[in-house]
Amino acid sequence: MKKNMGQADRIIRAILGVAALVVALFFVEGAWDIALYIFGAIMVITSAMGVCPLYIPFNISTK
């Protein structure tokens, strides 16, 4: 896939993803726990890949 995320976007996603994972791990339980794990994992993975699948249909690029 063609990368569609700029450096600032990737850094912000990585920070938000790690923060969500830490909050899920230490501070919440139940449904919020699962939701934050999923959100955090998606943010970290898209940041590492440099591709946001939601940007593709809308032809958005932050590069």
The first five atom37 places (N, CA, C, CB, O) and aatype in JSON, in Angstrom:
{
  "aatype": [12, 11, 11, 2, 12, 7, 5, 0, 3, 1, 9, 9, 1, 0, 9, 10, 7, 19, 0, 0, 10, 19, 19, 0, 10, 13, 13, 19, 6, 7, 0, 17, 3, 9, 0, 10, 18, 9, 13, 7, 0, 9, 12, 19, 9, 16, 15, 0, 12, 7, 19, 4, 14, 10, 18, 9, 14, 13, 2, 9, 15, 16, 11],
  "atom_mask": [
    [1, 1, 1, 1, 1],
    [1, 1, 1, 1, 1],
    [1, 1, 1, 1, 1],
    [1, 1, 1, 1, 1],
    [1, 1, 1, 1, 1],
    [1, 1, 1, 0, 1],
    [1, 1, 1, 1, 1],
    [1, 1, 1, 1, 1],
    [1, 1, 1, 1, 1],
    [1, 1, 1, 1, 1],
    [1, 1, 1, 1, 1],
    [1, 1, 1, 1, 1],
    [1, 1, 1, 1, 1],
    [1, 1, 1, 1, 1],
    [1, 1, 1, 1, 1],
    [1, 1, 1, 1, 1],
    [1, 1, 1, 0, 1],
    [1, 1, 1, 1, 1],
    [1, 1, 1, 1, 1],
    [1, 1, 1, 1, 1],
    [1, 1, 1, 1, 1],
    [1, 1, 1, 1, 1],
    [1, 1, 1, 1, 1],
    [1, 1, 1, 1, 1],
    [1, 1, 1, 1, 1],
    [1, 1, 1, 1, 1],
    [1, 1, 1, 1, 1],
    [1, 1, 1, 1, 1],
    [1, 1, 1, 1, 1],
    [1, 1, 1, 0, 1],
    [1, 1, 1, 1, 1],
    [1, 1, 1, 1, 1],
    [1, 1, 1, 1, 1],
    [1, 1, 1, 1, 1],
    [1, 1, 1, 1, 1],
    [1, 1, 1, 1, 1],
    [1, 1, 1, 1, 1],
    [1, 1, 1, 1, 1],
    [1, 1, 1, 1, 1],
    [1, 1, 1, 0, 1],
    [1, 1, 1, 1, 1],
    [1, 1, 1, 1, 1],
    [1, 1, 1, 1, 1],
    [1, 1, 1, 1, 1],
    [1, 1, 1, 1, 1],
    [1, 1, 1, 1, 1],
    [1, 1, 1, 1, 1],
    [1, 1, 1, 1, 1],
    [1, 1, 1, 1, 1],
    [1, 1, 1, 0, 1],
    [1, 1, 1, 1, 1],
    [1, 1, 1, 1, 1],
    [1, 1, 1, 1, 1],
    [1, 1, 1, 1, 1],
    [1, 1, 1, 1, 1],
    [1, 1, 1, 1, 1],
    [1, 1, 1, 1, 1],
    [1, 1, 1, 1, 1],
    [1, 1, 1, 1, 1],
    [1, 1, 1, 1, 1],
    [1, 1, 1, 1, 1],
    [1, 1, 1, 1, 1],
    [1, 1, 1, 1, 1]
  ],
  "atom_positions": [
    [[0.83, -1.18, 0.0], [0.0, 0.0, 0.0], [0.88, 1.25, 0.0], [-0.95, 0.0, 1.2], [1.99, 1.25, 0.53]],
    [[0.36, 2.28, -0.6], [1.06, 3.56, -0.65], [0.88, 4.3, 0.67], [0.55, 4.42, -1.84], [-0.24, 4.4, 1.18]],
    [[1.96, 4.8, 1.22], [1.88, 5.5, 2.51], [1.11, 6.81, 2.34], [3.29, 5.77, 3.09], [1.33, 7.54, 1.37]],
    [[0.22, 7.09, 3.28], [-0.59, 8.3, 3.2], [-0.57, 9.1, 4.51], [-2.02, 7.93, 2.85], [-1.43, 9.95, 4.73]],
    [[0.4, 8.83, 5.36], [0.5, 9.53, 6.64], [1.85, 10.23, 6.73], [0.31, 8.55, 7.82], [2.89, 9.66, 6.42]],
    [[1.8, 11.48, 7.17], [3.03, 12.23, 7.38], [3.65, 11.91, 8.73], [0.0, 0.0, 0.0], [3.08, 11.18, 9.54]],
    [[4.82, 12.48, 8.95], [5.56, 12.2, 10.18], [4.81, 12.65, 11.43], [6.92, 12.89, 10.13], [4.76, 11.92, 12.42]],
    [[4.22, 13.85, 11.39], [3.49, 14.36, 12.56], [2.29, 13.47, 12.87], [3.02, 15.81, 12.31], [2.02, 13.18, 14.04]],
    [[1.56, 13.05, 11.84], [0.41, 12.17, 12.01], [0.83, 10.86, 12.65], [-0.29, 11.91, 10.66], [0.15, 10.35, 13.55]],
    [[1.94, 10.3, 12.21], [2.43, 9.03, 12.75], [2.84, 9.16, 14.21], [3.61, 8.52, 11.92], [2.56, 8.27, 15.02]],
    [[3.49, 10.26, 14.55], [3.93, 10.48, 15.94], [2.72, 10.63, 16.86], [4.83, 11.72, 16.04], [2.68, 10.05, 17.95]],
    [[1.75, 11.43, 16.42], [0.55, 11.65, 17.24], [-0.2, 10.34, 17.45], [-0.39, 12.7, 16.58], [-0.65, 10.05, 18.56]],
    [[-0.34, 9.53, 16.4], [-1.02, 8.24, 16.52], [-0.27, 7.3, 17.46], [-1.18, 7.59, 15.15], [-0.89, 6.58, 18.25]],
    [[1.04, 7.29, 17.36], [1.83, 6.41, 18.23], [1.65, 6.81, 19.69], [3.33, 6.47, 17.84], [1.48, 5.94, 20.55]],
    [[1.69, 8.09, 19.98], [1.52, 8.57, 21.35], [0.13, 8.23, 21.87], [1.77, 10.09, 21.43], [-0.01, 7.73, 22.98]],
    [[-0.91, 8.5, 21.06], [-2.28, 8.18, 21.48], [-2.48, 6.67, 21.66], [-3.28, 8.71, 20.44], [-3.16, 6.24, 22.59]],
    [[-1.88, 5.89, 20.78], [-2.01, 4.44, 20.88], [-1.37, 3.88, 22.13], [0.0, 0.0, 0.0], [-1.97, 3.06, 22.83]],
    [[-0.17, 4.32, 22.42], [0.52, 3.85, 23.62], [-0.21, 4.31, 24.87], [1.99, 4.34, 23.65], [-0.34, 3.56, 25.84]],
    [[-0.69, 5.55, 24.86], [-1.44, 6.07, 26.01], [-2.71, 5.25, 26.24], [-1.79, 7.57, 25.81], [-3.04, 4.93, 27.38]],
    [[-3.42, 4.92, 25.17], [-4.65, 4.13, 25.3], [-4.34, 2.74, 25.86], [-5.36, 4.0, 23.94], [-5.08, 2.22, 26.69]],
    [[-3.25, 2.14, 25.4], [-2.87, 0.82, 25.9], [-2.5, 0.86, 27.38], [-1.71, 0.25, 25.09], [-2.84, -0.05, 28.14]],
    [[-1.8, 1.9, 27.79], [-1.42, 2.04, 29.2], [-2.66, 2.24, 30.07], [-0.43, 3.22, 29.39], [-2.78, 1.63, 31.13]],
    [[-3.57, 3.09, 29.63], [-4.8, 3.33, 30.39], [-5.6, 2.03, 30.49], [-5.66, 4.44, 29.73], [-6.11, 1.7, 31.56]],
    [[-5.71, 1.3, 29.39], [-6.45, 0.03, 29.4], [-5.81, -0.98, 30.34], [-6.55, -0.56, 27.99], [-6.5, -1.74, 31.01]],
    [[-4.49, -0.99, 30.37], [-3.78, -1.97, 31.17], [-3.87, -1.69, 32.67], [-2.32, -2.01, 30.76], [-4.0, -2.62, 33.47]],
    [[-3.82, -0.42, 33.06], [-3.71, -0.08, 34.48], [-4.92, 0.58, 35.12], [-2.56, 0.79, 34.66], [-5.08, 0.51, 36.34]],
    [[-5.78, 1.23, 34.35], [-6.77, 2.1, 34.97], [-8.23, 1.74, 34.76], [-6.56, 3.45, 34.48], [-9.07, 2.18, 35.55]],
    [[-8.57, 0.96, 33.75], [-9.99, 0.67, 33.51], [-10.22, -0.83, 33.39], [-10.48, 1.38, 32.23], [-9.28, -1.61, 33.2]],
    [[-11.48, -1.22, 33.5], [-11.87, -2.62, 33.38], [-13.15, -2.72, 32.57], [-12.05, -3.27, 34.78], [-13.83, -1.72, 32.34]],
    [[-13.45, -3.91, 32.15], [-14.71, -4.17, 31.45], [-14.67, -3.78, 29.99], [0.0, 0.0, 0.0], [-13.66, -3.96, 29.31]],
    [[-15.79, -3.24, 29.52], [-15.93, -2.89, 28.1], [-14.95, -1.79, 27.69], [-17.36, -2.46, 27.81], [-14.42, -1.81, 26.58]],
    [[-14.71, -0.84, 28.58], [-13.75, 0.24, 28.25], [-12.36, -0.33, 28.05], [-13.73, 1.31, 29.36], [-11.6, 0.14, 27.21]],
    [[-12.03, -1.32, 28.81], [-10.74, -1.98, 28.72], [-10.54, -2.56, 27.31], [-10.62, -3.1, 29.78], [-9.51, -2.33, 26.67]],
    [[-11.52, -3.3, 26.85], [-11.45, -3.92, 25.52], [-11.41, -2.86, 24.43], [-12.64, -4.86, 25.31], [-10.63, -2.96, 23.49]],
    [[-12.26, -1.84, 24.55], [-12.31, -0.77, 23.55], [-10.97, -0.04, 23.46], [-13.44, 0.22, 23.88], [-10.51, 0.28, 22.36]],
    [[-10.36, 0.24, 24.59], [-9.07, 0.94, 24.58], [-7.95, 0.06, 24.04], [-8.72, 1.42, 25.98], [-7.04, 0.57, 23.38]],
    [[-7.98, -1.23, 24.3], [-6.99, -2.14, 23.72], [-7.1, -2.14, 22.19], [-7.18, -3.57, 24.27], [-6.09, -2.07, 21.49]],
    [[-8.32, -2.22, 21.69], [-8.52, -2.23, 20.24], [-8.09, -0.9, 19.63], [-10.01, -2.52, 19.9], [-7.38, -0.88, 18.63]],
    [[-8.53, 0.22, 20.23], [-8.16, 1.53, 19.73], [-6.64, 1.72, 19.75], [-8.84, 2.63, 20.56], [-6.06, 2.18, 18.77]],
    [[-6.02, 1.37, 20.86], [-4.57, 1.52, 20.98], [-3.82, 0.67, 19.98], [0.0, 0.0, 0.0], [-2.84, 1.13, 19.38]],
    [[-4.26, -0.56, 19.78], [-3.59, -1.44, 18.82], [-3.72, -0.9, 17.41], [-4.17, -2.86, 18.89], [-2.75, -0.93, 16.65]],
    [[-4.9, -0.42, 17.04], [-5.09, 0.14, 15.7], [-4.2, 1.36, 15.5], [-6.57, 0.52, 15.48], [-3.59, 1.52, 14.45]],
    [[-4.13, 2.23, 16.5], [-3.3, 3.43, 16.38], [-1.82, 3.08, 16.23], [-3.5, 4.34, 17.6], [-1.13, 3.67, 15.4]],
    [[-1.34, 2.15, 17.02], [0.08, 1.77, 16.95], [0.39, 1.09, 15.62], [0.45, 0.83, 18.13], [1.43, 1.37, 15.01]],
    [[-0.48, 0.21, 15.17], [-0.24, -0.5, 13.91], [-0.26, 0.45, 12.72], [-1.28, -1.62, 13.71], [0.63, 0.4, 11.87]],
    [[-1.26, 1.33, 12.65], [-1.31, 2.27, 11.52], [-0.13, 3.23, 11.56], [-2.62, 3.05, 11.53], [0.38, 3.63, 10.51]],
    [[0.3, 3.6, 12.75], [1.47, 4.47, 12.87], [2.73, 3.76, 12.37], [1.66, 4.91, 14.32], [3.54, 4.37, 11.67]],
    [[2.89, 2.51, 12.71], [4.07, 1.76, 12.28], [4.07, 1.52, 10.78], [4.13, 0.42, 13.02], [5.12, 1.55, 10.14]],
    [[2.89, 1.29, 10.2], [2.8, 1.02, 8.77], [2.85, 2.29, 7.93], [1.53, 0.26, 8.46], [3.31, 2.26, 6.79]],
    [[2.4, 3.4, 8.49], [2.35, 4.66, 7.74], [1.16, 4.75, 6.81], [0.0, 0.0, 0.0], [1.13, 5.6, 5.92]],
    [[0.18, 3.87, 7.01], [-1.01, 3.84, 6.15], [-2.26, 3.85, 7.03], [-0.99, 2.58, 5.22], [-2.38, 3.04, 7.95]],
    [[-3.17, 4.76, 6.73], [-4.46, 4.77, 7.41], [-5.52, 4.32, 6.41], [-4.8, 6.19, 7.98], [-5.77, 5.01, 5.43]],
    [[-6.15, 3.16, 6.64], [-7.15, 2.66, 5.69], [-8.35, 3.6, 5.52], [-7.64, 1.32, 6.15], [-8.97, 3.6, 4.46]],
    [[-8.68, 4.38, 6.53], [-9.81, 5.31, 6.4], [-9.48, 6.5, 5.51], [-10.22, 5.8, 7.77], [-10.4, 7.15, 5.0]],
    [[-8.23, 6.8, 5.3], [-7.83, 7.9, 4.42], [-7.99, 7.52, 2.95], [-6.37, 8.3, 4.7], [-8.22, 8.39, 2.12]],
    [[-7.88, 6.24, 2.62], [-7.87, 5.79, 1.23], [-9.15, 6.13, 0.47], [-7.65, 4.3, 1.18], [-9.06, 6.72, -0.61]],
    [[-10.35, 5.8, 0.97], [-11.56, 6.11, 0.19], [-11.79, 7.61, 0.0], [-12.77, 5.5, 0.85], [-12.47, 8.02, -0.95]],
    [[-11.26, 8.43, 0.87], [-11.48, 9.86, 0.79], [-10.31, 10.6, 0.14], [-11.72, 10.4, 2.16], [-10.32, 11.83, 0.09]],
    [[-9.32, 9.88, -0.34], [-8.12, 10.46, -0.96], [-7.44, 11.5, -0.08], [-8.47, 11.09, -2.29], [-7.05, 12.56, -0.55]],
    [[-7.32, 11.19, 1.21], [-6.67, 12.08, 2.16], [-5.24, 11.62, 2.33], [-7.41, 12.1, 3.53], [-4.96, 10.42, 2.42]],
    [[-4.34, 12.58, 2.38], [-2.93, 12.28, 2.66], [-2.38, 13.39, 3.52], [-2.1, 12.14, 1.34], [-2.54, 14.57, 3.2]],
    [[-1.74, 13.04, 4.62], [-1.11, 14.03, 5.48], [0.39, 14.1, 5.25], [-1.4, 13.72, 6.95], [1.13, 14.7, 6.03]],
    [[0.82, 13.49, 4.18], [2.22, 13.47, 3.82], [2.7, 14.8, 3.34], [2.48, 12.44, 2.79], [3.87, 14.95, 3.0]]
  ]
}
